[in-house]
Amino acid sequence: RTLDFNEDSSYENVENKAALIDKNGKGFTPIGIYTSSSSEYKSIPFSGEFDGQGFEIRNLHINSDIECVGLFGYTSGATIRNVGVTGTIIANRSSRVYAAGIVANAVNKTYITNCYNEANIFASGSSANASGIVAYNYNQKVSYCYNKGNIEAVSASYMANATGISGDGYVFCCYNIGNIKKKGKTESRAYGINRSGIITNCYNIGNIS
């Protein structure tokens, strides 16, 4: 079934609702955690299979200062399929940050297929990376996905990368219609589909700035 954070029927305990939808609070905690800083290193990936069966996670709210922010923060060897996300995802951190609708940071043969993002994504940090589907996706595969949300990455000190679908990896049969915006120093980039890697049978009609 569709999970709507604004609907009481989506909660086993409706007392949890206020904290998850409070626009001044942190909201939902991403599934899977990764922090690269030596002083606070943490690696707890989601490594299973998630099948949303074509349903939607609606009105997702995240406003966080952790490194990897999305429905899934960090995955390793996972399969994510058949799910859509709407809402607002904000990652605001002084150091490196990744933010995306589906997976913020995907490694070790994570596979994402038949998913979509309609949430607005915003990432701000020294190295800010924002994407509709997956922000860091080194050599992983994304297929049959689309992004409709507005994506923005901002860095006042170094690099900002904003992409419609994926930060890296192999992207197949995907499209972006959201607006993609970056604001940063040297090496900052904005892309409709993918920052680097292989792109096959994809298109972008979103504005890029």
C-alpha positions as semicolon CSV with decimal commas, in nm:
position;residue;x (nm);y (nm);z (nm)
1;R;0,000;0,000;0,000
2;T;0,099;0,364;-0,040
3;L;0,263;0,509;0,271
4;D;0,164;0,872;0,331
5;F;0,341;1,046;0,617
6;N;0,052;1,294;0,640
7;E;-0,213;1,025;0,692
8;D;-0,288;0,875;1,035
9;S;-0,365;0,538;0,875
10;S;0,000;0,505;0,770
11;Y;0,117;0,483;1,133
12;E;0,114;0,188;1,369
13;N;0,149;0,443;1,648
14;V;0,007;0,781;1,540
15;E;0,194;0,950;1,826
16;N;0,507;0,927;1,607
17;K;0,347;1,135;1,332
18;A;0,424;1,483;1,468
19;A;0,801;1,427;1,479
20;L;0,813;1,284;1,127
21;I;0,621;1,566;0,956
22;D;0,747;1,863;1,161
23;K;0,911;2,090;0,902
24;N;1,139;2,232;1,173
25;G;1,256;1,886;1,281
26;K;1,479;1,620;1,122
27;G;1,190;1,402;1,009
28;F;1,251;1,050;0,878
29;T;1,580;0,874;0,957
30;P;1,734;0,729;0,638
31;I;1,769;0,351;0,612
32;G;2,141;0,271;0,628
33;I;2,411;0,497;0,769
34;Y;2,754;0,595;0,644
35;T;2,990;0,860;0,781
36;S;3,340;0,884;0,634
37;S;3,490;1,121;0,891
38;S;3,763;0,948;1,096
39;S;3,634;1,109;1,415
40;E;3,282;0,970;1,370
41;Y;3,325;0,684;1,122
42;K;3,017;0,466;1,088
43;S;2,914;0,209;0,824
44;I;2,577;0,034;0,863
45;P;2,446;-0,036;0,510
46;F;2,112;-0,175;0,398
47;S;2,212;-0,494;0,214
48;G;1,881;-0,664;0,145
49;E;1,610;-0,641;-0,119
50;F;1,336;-0,380;-0,106
51;D;1,038;-0,418;-0,338
52;G;0,785;-0,137;-0,313
53;Q;0,545;-0,332;-0,539
54;G;0,467;-0,017;-0,736
55;F;0,348;0,185;-0,436
56;E;0,456;0,533;-0,330
57;I;0,615;0,679;-0,019
58;R;0,436;1,009;-0,006
59;N;0,520;1,336;0,175
60;L;0,856;1,211;0,298
61;H;1,029;1,482;0,502
62;I;1,399;1,474;0,589
63;N;1,605;1,768;0,715
64;S;1,935;1,628;0,833
65;D;2,301;1,708;0,897
66;I;2,430;1,353;0,841
67;E;2,647;1,260;0,541
68;C;2,404;1,037;0,344
69;V;2,043;1,151;0,323
70;G;1,755;0,988;0,133
71;L;1,493;0,717;0,172
72;F;1,799;0,489;0,188
73;G;2,108;0,660;0,319
74;Y;2,360;0,386;0,245
75;T;2,329;0,053;0,061
76;S;2,576;-0,224;-0,013
77;G;2,486;-0,514;-0,242
78;A;2,119;-0,418;-0,221
79;T;1,833;-0,428;-0,470
80;I;1,579;-0,145;-0,460
81;R;1,283;-0,171;-0,698
82;N;0,930;-0,058;-0,772
83;V;0,897;0,240;-0,539
84;G;0,836;0,614;-0,574
85;V;0,905;0,903;-0,337
86;T;0,747;1,247;-0,297
87;G;0,817;1,518;-0,041
88;T;1,123;1,722;0,058
89;I;1,476;1,601;0,136
90;I;1,730;1,847;0,277
91;A;2,091;1,771;0,371
92;N;2,286;2,053;0,531
93;R;2,636;1,981;0,655
94;S;2,969;2,163;0,678
95;S;3,162;1,874;0,516
96;R;3,084;1,619;0,241
97;V;2,718;1,535;0,187
98;Y;2,506;1,317;-0,043
99;A;2,129;1,359;-0,087
100;A;1,887;1,172;-0,316
101;G;1,528;1,057;-0,336
102;I;1,595;0,682;-0,339
103;V;1,956;0,611;-0,229
104;A;2,215;0,865;-0,118
105;N;2,521;0,636;-0,134
106;A;2,513;0,301;-0,319
107;V;2,809;0,058;-0,335
108;N;2,901;-0,308;-0,398
109;K;2,663;-0,403;-0,680
110;T;2,358;-0,219;-0,555
111;Y;2,087;-0,232;-0,822
112;I;1,808;0,027;-0,849
113;T;1,526;-0,034;-1,096
114;N;1,177;0,093;-1,175
115;C;1,187;0,370;-0,916
116;Y;1,099;0,738;-0,933
117;N;1,157;1,054;-0,736
118;E;0,920;1,351;-0,723
119;A;1,065;1,497;-0,402
120;N;1,262;1,821;-0,405
121;I;1,624;1,753;-0,309
122;F;1,865;2,007;-0,157
123;A;2,224;1,942;-0,048
124;S;2,462;2,194;0,107
125;G;2,817;2,120;0,222
126;S;3,185;2,163;0,138
127;S;3,136;1,888;-0,123
128;A;2,762;1,878;-0,196
129;N;2,609;1,604;-0,412
130;A;2,237;1,595;-0,491
131;S;2,046;1,365;-0,726
132;G;1,695;1,246;-0,799
133;I;1,760;0,872;-0,770
134;V;2,112;0,809;-0,633
135;A;2,380;1,064;-0,545
136;Y;2,686;0,837;-0,520
137;N;2,669;0,532;-0,740
138;Y;3,018;0,419;-0,835
139;N;2,989;0,135;-1,091
140;Q;2,635;0,047;-0,981
141;K;2,332;0,006;-1,210
142;V;2,019;0,220;-1,238
143;S;1,743;0,130;-1,485
144;Y;1,387;0,233;-1,574
145;C;1,382;0,525;-1,331
146;Y;1,277;0,887;-1,358
147;N;1,312;1,211;-1,166
148;K;1,052;1,486;-1,155
149;G;1,178;1,672;-0,845
150;N;1,386;1,988;-0,836
151;I;1,749;1,909;-0,751
152;E;1,991;2,163;-0,603
153;A;2,347;2,134;-0,471
154;V;2,526;2,426;-0,302
155;S;2,883;2,464;-0,178
156;A;3,026;2,791;-0,051
157;S;3,379;2,650;-0,023
158;Y;3,441;2,383;-0,287
159;M;3,235;2,161;-0,517
160;A;2,863;2,114;-0,588
161;N;2,731;1,838;-0,816
162;A;2,364;1,810;-0,909
163;T;2,220;1,535;-1,131
164;G;1,875;1,426;-1,239
165;I;1,926;1,052;-1,203
166;S;2,267;0,939;-1,077
167;G;2,602;1,069;-0,960
168;D;2,797;0,792;-1,134
169;G;2,763;0,438;-1,270
170;Y;2,559;0,274;-1,544
171;V;2,223;0,435;-1,624
172;F;1,980;0,263;-1,861
173;C;1,635;0,372;-1,985
174;C;1,590;0,665;-1,745
175;Y;1,473;1,024;-1,784
176;N;1,470;1,353;-1,599
177;I;1,215;1,633;-1,620
178;G;1,309;1,815;-1,298
179;N;1,512;2,135;-1,273
180;I;1,879;2,076;-1,190
181;K;2,082;2,352;-1,025
182;K;2,431;2,379;-0,879
183;K;2,607;2,665;-0,704
184;G;2,968;2,619;-0,602
185;K;3,333;2,686;-0,668
186;T;3,571;2,516;-0,911
187;E;3,464;2,181;-1,063
188;S;3,097;2,226;-0,977
189;R;2,868;2,060;-1,233
190;A;2,500;2,004;-1,315
191;Y;2,379;1,717;-1,535
192;G;2,042;1,599;-1,660
193;I;2,114;1,228;-1,620
194;N;2,455;1,124;-1,489
195;R;2,780;1,292;-1,380
196;S;3,009;1,013;-1,504
197;G;2,975;0,657;-1,631
198;I;2,766;0,497;-1,906
199;I;2,430;0,634;-2,024
200;T;2,204;0,429;-2,255
201;N;1,857;0,518;-2,388
202;C;1,802;0,813;-2,154
203;Y;1,683;1,169;-2,199
204;N;1,658;1,499;-2,013
205;I;1,411;1,784;-2,067
206;G;1,465;1,958;-1,734
207;N;1,633;2,297;-1,702
208;I;2,000;2,281;-1,605
209;S;2,181;2,576;-1,446
